[in-house]
Amino acid sequence: QVQLVESGGGLVQAGGSLRLSCAASRSICVGNAMGWYRQAPGKQRELVASITSGGRANYVASAKGRFTISTNNAKNTMYLQMNNLKPDDTAVYFCYQNMGVSGTYWGQGTQVTVSS
């Protein structure tokens, strides 16, 4: 069992920055990958960024150049640094950890609101 707790969401003006954190209850060095999804009202959940256990990162096109995913293995924490935020980035952001055959675990979500 893995518990994930997100933090760092909030209200920010367009062009501003936020850093989301996802603290895991156990080591994040195991498993296949971790990442962030987001879901805006009336829209499907969208994969924003992911990072493999080997450190390879991938981003949705709209996040490239603005968002950076990273991990601190010593703190069992994953981060999403979001710069130059846009109103379209407004959503609930969820972190996940893919543990392979053990399943995928999710955090409870954190709200990000970007005002124009």
Biotite code that builds the C-alpha atoms (Angstrom):
import biotite.structure as struc

atoms = struc.array([
    struc.Atom([0.000, 0.000, 0.000], chain_id="A", res_id=1, res_name="GLN", atom_name="CA", element="C"),
    struc.Atom([1.261, 3.460, -0.917], chain_id="A", res_id=2, res_name="VAL", atom_name="CA", element="C"),
    struc.Atom([-0.200, 6.731, 0.261], chain_id="A", res_id=3, res_name="GLN", atom_name="CA", element="C"),
    struc.Atom([0.391, 9.877, -1.753], chain_id="A", res_id=4, res_name="LEU", atom_name="CA", element="C"),
    struc.Atom([-0.316, 13.365, -0.469], chain_id="A", res_id=5, res_name="VAL", atom_name="CA", element="C"),
    struc.Atom([-0.250, 16.373, -2.774], chain_id="A", res_id=6, res_name="GLU", atom_name="CA", element="C"),
    struc.Atom([0.297, 19.944, -1.708], chain_id="A", res_id=7, res_name="SER", atom_name="CA", element="C"),
    struc.Atom([1.217, 23.279, -3.225], chain_id="A", res_id=8, res_name="GLY", atom_name="CA", element="C"),
    struc.Atom([-1.896, 24.108, -5.191], chain_id="A", res_id=9, res_name="GLY", atom_name="CA", element="C"),
    struc.Atom([-3.587, 27.468, -4.988], chain_id="A", res_id=10, res_name="GLY", atom_name="CA", element="C"),
    struc.Atom([-4.709, 30.578, -6.803], chain_id="A", res_id=11, res_name="LEU", atom_name="CA", element="C"),
    struc.Atom([-2.211, 32.402, -8.995], chain_id="A", res_id=12, res_name="VAL", atom_name="CA", element="C"),
    struc.Atom([-2.371, 35.018, -11.705], chain_id="A", res_id=13, res_name="GLN", atom_name="CA", element="C"),
    struc.Atom([-1.533, 34.166, -15.289], chain_id="A", res_id=14, res_name="ALA", atom_name="CA", element="C"),
    struc.Atom([2.214, 34.193, -15.773], chain_id="A", res_id=15, res_name="GLY", atom_name="CA", element="C"),
    struc.Atom([2.852, 33.130, -12.195], chain_id="A", res_id=16, res_name="GLY", atom_name="CA", element="C"),
    struc.Atom([4.378, 29.965, -10.808], chain_id="A", res_id=17, res_name="SER", atom_name="CA", element="C"),
    struc.Atom([3.474, 27.166, -8.435], chain_id="A", res_id=18, res_name="LEU", atom_name="CA", element="C"),
    struc.Atom([5.333, 24.099, -7.236], chain_id="A", res_id=19, res_name="ARG", atom_name="CA", element="C"),
    struc.Atom([3.286, 21.018, -6.480], chain_id="A", res_id=20, res_name="LEU", atom_name="CA", element="C"),
    struc.Atom([4.620, 18.338, -4.161], chain_id="A", res_id=21, res_name="SER", atom_name="CA", element="C"),
    struc.Atom([3.617, 14.701, -3.882], chain_id="A", res_id=22, res_name="CYS", atom_name="CA", element="C"),
    struc.Atom([4.853, 13.030, -0.710], chain_id="A", res_id=23, res_name="ALA", atom_name="CA", element="C"),
    struc.Atom([4.848, 9.223, -0.726], chain_id="A", res_id=24, res_name="ALA", atom_name="CA", element="C"),
    struc.Atom([4.532, 6.978, 2.314], chain_id="A", res_id=25, res_name="SER", atom_name="CA", element="C"),
    struc.Atom([7.266, 4.691, 1.040], chain_id="A", res_id=26, res_name="ARG", atom_name="CA", element="C"),
    struc.Atom([10.251, 4.791, -1.266], chain_id="A", res_id=27, res_name="SER", atom_name="CA", element="C"),
    struc.Atom([9.681, 6.271, -4.690], chain_id="A", res_id=28, res_name="ILE", atom_name="CA", element="C"),
    struc.Atom([12.718, 4.465, -6.048], chain_id="A", res_id=29, res_name="CYS", atom_name="CA", element="C"),
    struc.Atom([10.605, 1.382, -6.679], chain_id="A", res_id=30, res_name="VAL", atom_name="CA", element="C"),
    struc.Atom([7.896, 1.073, -9.262], chain_id="A", res_id=31, res_name="GLY", atom_name="CA", element="C"),
    struc.Atom([7.766, 1.911, -12.919], chain_id="A", res_id=32, res_name="ASN", atom_name="CA", element="C"),
    struc.Atom([6.944, 5.587, -13.021], chain_id="A", res_id=33, res_name="ALA", atom_name="CA", element="C"),
    struc.Atom([5.361, 8.493, -11.236], chain_id="A", res_id=34, res_name="MET", atom_name="CA", element="C"),
    struc.Atom([3.630, 11.505, -12.599], chain_id="A", res_id=35, res_name="GLY", atom_name="CA", element="C"),
    struc.Atom([0.877, 14.075, -12.589], chain_id="A", res_id=36, res_name="TRP", atom_name="CA", element="C"),
    struc.Atom([-2.548, 14.086, -14.159], chain_id="A", res_id=37, res_name="TYR", atom_name="CA", element="C"),
    struc.Atom([-4.979, 16.971, -14.149], chain_id="A", res_id=38, res_name="ARG", atom_name="CA", element="C"),
    struc.Atom([-8.700, 17.223, -14.605], chain_id="A", res_id=39, res_name="GLN", atom_name="CA", element="C"),
    struc.Atom([-10.563, 20.396, -15.416], chain_id="A", res_id=40, res_name="ALA", atom_name="CA", element="C"),
    struc.Atom([-14.352, 20.688, -15.034], chain_id="A", res_id=41, res_name="PRO", atom_name="CA", element="C"),
    struc.Atom([-16.119, 19.001, -17.915], chain_id="A", res_id=42, res_name="GLY", atom_name="CA", element="C"),
    struc.Atom([-12.898, 17.612, -19.362], chain_id="A", res_id=43, res_name="LYS", atom_name="CA", element="C"),
    struc.Atom([-11.205, 14.244, -19.332], chain_id="A", res_id=44, res_name="GLN", atom_name="CA", element="C"),
    struc.Atom([-8.276, 13.565, -17.054], chain_id="A", res_id=45, res_name="ARG", atom_name="CA", element="C"),
    struc.Atom([-5.052, 14.459, -18.854], chain_id="A", res_id=46, res_name="GLU", atom_name="CA", element="C"),
    struc.Atom([-1.518, 13.204, -18.239], chain_id="A", res_id=47, res_name="LEU", atom_name="CA", element="C"),
    struc.Atom([0.605, 16.299, -17.711], chain_id="A", res_id=48, res_name="VAL", atom_name="CA", element="C"),
    struc.Atom([4.025, 14.871, -16.890], chain_id="A", res_id=49, res_name="ALA", atom_name="CA", element="C"),
    struc.Atom([5.644, 11.602, -15.915], chain_id="A", res_id=50, res_name="SER", atom_name="CA", element="C"),
    struc.Atom([9.053, 10.426, -14.836], chain_id="A", res_id=51, res_name="ILE", atom_name="CA", element="C"),
    struc.Atom([10.434, 6.904, -14.953], chain_id="A", res_id=52, res_name="THR", atom_name="CA", element="C"),
    struc.Atom([12.460, 5.234, -12.234], chain_id="A", res_id=53, res_name="SER", atom_name="CA", element="C"),
    struc.Atom([15.451, 5.936, -14.460], chain_id="A", res_id=54, res_name="GLY", atom_name="CA", element="C"),
    struc.Atom([14.715, 9.651, -14.438], chain_id="A", res_id=55, res_name="GLY", atom_name="CA", element="C"),
    struc.Atom([13.351, 10.068, -17.945], chain_id="A", res_id=56, res_name="ARG", atom_name="CA", element="C"),
    struc.Atom([10.660, 12.736, -18.073], chain_id="A", res_id=57, res_name="ALA", atom_name="CA", element="C"),
    struc.Atom([7.810, 13.210, -20.507], chain_id="A", res_id=58, res_name="ASN", atom_name="CA", element="C"),
    struc.Atom([5.376, 16.078, -20.830], chain_id="A", res_id=59, res_name="TYR", atom_name="CA", element="C"),
    struc.Atom([2.149, 16.852, -22.597], chain_id="A", res_id=60, res_name="VAL", atom_name="CA", element="C"),
    struc.Atom([2.789, 19.300, -25.424], chain_id="A", res_id=61, res_name="ALA", atom_name="CA", element="C"),
    struc.Atom([1.099, 22.193, -23.633], chain_id="A", res_id=62, res_name="SER", atom_name="CA", element="C"),
    struc.Atom([3.420, 21.804, -20.626], chain_id="A", res_id=63, res_name="ALA", atom_name="CA", element="C"),
    struc.Atom([6.743, 21.515, -22.429], chain_id="A", res_id=64, res_name="LYS", atom_name="CA", element="C"),
    struc.Atom([9.047, 24.393, -21.658], chain_id="A", res_id=65, res_name="GLY", atom_name="CA", element="C"),
    struc.Atom([6.885, 25.558, -18.750], chain_id="A", res_id=66, res_name="ARG", atom_name="CA", element="C"),
    struc.Atom([6.614, 22.579, -16.365], chain_id="A", res_id=67, res_name="PHE", atom_name="CA", element="C"),
    struc.Atom([9.403, 20.508, -14.835], chain_id="A", res_id=68, res_name="THR", atom_name="CA", element="C"),
    struc.Atom([8.902, 17.200, -13.051], chain_id="A", res_id=69, res_name="ILE", atom_name="CA", element="C"),
    struc.Atom([11.505, 16.034, -10.558], chain_id="A", res_id=70, res_name="SER", atom_name="CA", element="C"),
    struc.Atom([12.006, 13.760, -7.580], chain_id="A", res_id=71, res_name="THR", atom_name="CA", element="C"),
    struc.Atom([13.861, 13.829, -4.291], chain_id="A", res_id=72, res_name="ASN", atom_name="CA", element="C"),
    struc.Atom([14.397, 10.184, -3.432], chain_id="A", res_id=73, res_name="ASN", atom_name="CA", element="C"),
    struc.Atom([15.729, 10.979, 0.033], chain_id="A", res_id=74, res_name="ALA", atom_name="CA", element="C"),
    struc.Atom([12.432, 12.697, 0.856], chain_id="A", res_id=75, res_name="LYS", atom_name="CA", element="C"),
    struc.Atom([10.219, 10.254, -1.082], chain_id="A", res_id=76, res_name="ASN", atom_name="CA", element="C"),
    struc.Atom([8.748, 13.271, -2.810], chain_id="A", res_id=77, res_name="THR", atom_name="CA", element="C"),
    struc.Atom([7.965, 14.199, -6.382], chain_id="A", res_id=78, res_name="MET", atom_name="CA", element="C"),
    struc.Atom([7.550, 17.750, -7.594], chain_id="A", res_id=79, res_name="TYR", atom_name="CA", element="C"),
    struc.Atom([5.967, 19.603, -10.468], chain_id="A", res_id=80, res_name="LEU", atom_name="CA", element="C"),
    struc.Atom([7.361, 23.077, -10.986], chain_id="A", res_id=81, res_name="GLN", atom_name="CA", element="C"),
    struc.Atom([4.902, 25.062, -13.071], chain_id="A", res_id=82, res_name="MET", atom_name="CA", element="C"),
    struc.Atom([5.993, 28.355, -14.578], chain_id="A", res_id=83, res_name="ASN", atom_name="CA", element="C"),
    struc.Atom([4.236, 30.852, -16.846], chain_id="A", res_id=84, res_name="ASN", atom_name="CA", element="C"),
    struc.Atom([0.885, 29.460, -15.805], chain_id="A", res_id=85, res_name="LEU", atom_name="CA", element="C"),
    struc.Atom([-2.122, 30.029, -18.033], chain_id="A", res_id=86, res_name="LYS", atom_name="CA", element="C"),
    struc.Atom([-5.867, 29.980, -17.296], chain_id="A", res_id=87, res_name="PRO", atom_name="CA", element="C"),
    struc.Atom([-6.072, 26.713, -19.269], chain_id="A", res_id=88, res_name="ASP", atom_name="CA", element="C"),
    struc.Atom([-3.863, 25.122, -16.608], chain_id="A", res_id=89, res_name="ASP", atom_name="CA", element="C"),
    struc.Atom([-6.705, 25.464, -14.104], chain_id="A", res_id=90, res_name="THR", atom_name="CA", element="C"),
    struc.Atom([-7.593, 21.981, -12.878], chain_id="A", res_id=91, res_name="ALA", atom_name="CA", element="C"),
    struc.Atom([-7.303, 19.545, -10.031], chain_id="A", res_id=92, res_name="VAL", atom_name="CA", element="C"),
    struc.Atom([-3.859, 17.969, -10.180], chain_id="A", res_id=93, res_name="TYR", atom_name="CA", element="C"),
    struc.Atom([-3.389, 14.372, -9.073], chain_id="A", res_id=94, res_name="PHE", atom_name="CA", element="C"),
    struc.Atom([-0.122, 12.551, -8.558], chain_id="A", res_id=95, res_name="CYS", atom_name="CA", element="C"),
    struc.Atom([0.232, 8.837, -9.114], chain_id="A", res_id=96, res_name="TYR", atom_name="CA", element="C"),
    struc.Atom([2.780, 6.101, -8.647], chain_id="A", res_id=97, res_name="GLN", atom_name="CA", element="C"),
    struc.Atom([2.754, 3.073, -10.929], chain_id="A", res_id=98, res_name="ASN", atom_name="CA", element="C"),
    struc.Atom([3.906, 0.054, -8.964], chain_id="A", res_id=99, res_name="MET", atom_name="CA", element="C"),
    struc.Atom([3.535, -2.407, -11.828], chain_id="A", res_id=100, res_name="GLY", atom_name="CA", element="C"),
    struc.Atom([1.747, -5.589, -10.789], chain_id="A", res_id=101, res_name="VAL", atom_name="CA", element="C"),
    struc.Atom([1.126, -4.067, -7.369], chain_id="A", res_id=102, res_name="SER", atom_name="CA", element="C"),
    struc.Atom([-1.129, -1.474, -8.971], chain_id="A", res_id=103, res_name="GLY", atom_name="CA", element="C"),
    struc.Atom([-1.252, 2.282, -9.375], chain_id="A", res_id=104, res_name="THR", atom_name="CA", element="C"),
    struc.Atom([-1.756, 4.589, -6.434], chain_id="A", res_id=105, res_name="TYR", atom_name="CA", element="C"),
    struc.Atom([-3.252, 8.071, -6.462], chain_id="A", res_id=106, res_name="TRP", atom_name="CA", element="C"),
    struc.Atom([-3.205, 11.137, -4.313], chain_id="A", res_id=107, res_name="GLY", atom_name="CA", element="C"),
    struc.Atom([-6.344, 13.018, -3.344], chain_id="A", res_id=108, res_name="GLN", atom_name="CA", element="C"),
    struc.Atom([-5.691, 15.946, -5.676], chain_id="A", res_id=109, res_name="GLY", atom_name="CA", element="C"),
    struc.Atom([-4.804, 19.587, -5.263], chain_id="A", res_id=110, res_name="THR", atom_name="CA", element="C"),
    struc.Atom([-6.615, 22.501, -6.906], chain_id="A", res_id=111, res_name="GLN", atom_name="CA", element="C"),
    struc.Atom([-4.721, 24.867, -9.172], chain_id="A", res_id=112, res_name="VAL", atom_name="CA", element="C"),
    struc.Atom([-6.565, 27.984, -10.293], chain_id="A", res_id=113, res_name="THR", atom_name="CA", element="C"),
    struc.Atom([-5.010, 30.456, -12.692], chain_id="A", res_id=114, res_name="VAL", atom_name="CA", element="C"),
    struc.Atom([-6.756, 33.789, -13.087], chain_id="A", res_id=115, res_name="SER", atom_name="CA", element="C"),
    struc.Atom([-6.489, 35.893, -16.216], chain_id="A", res_id=116, res_name="SER", atom_name="CA", element="C"),
])
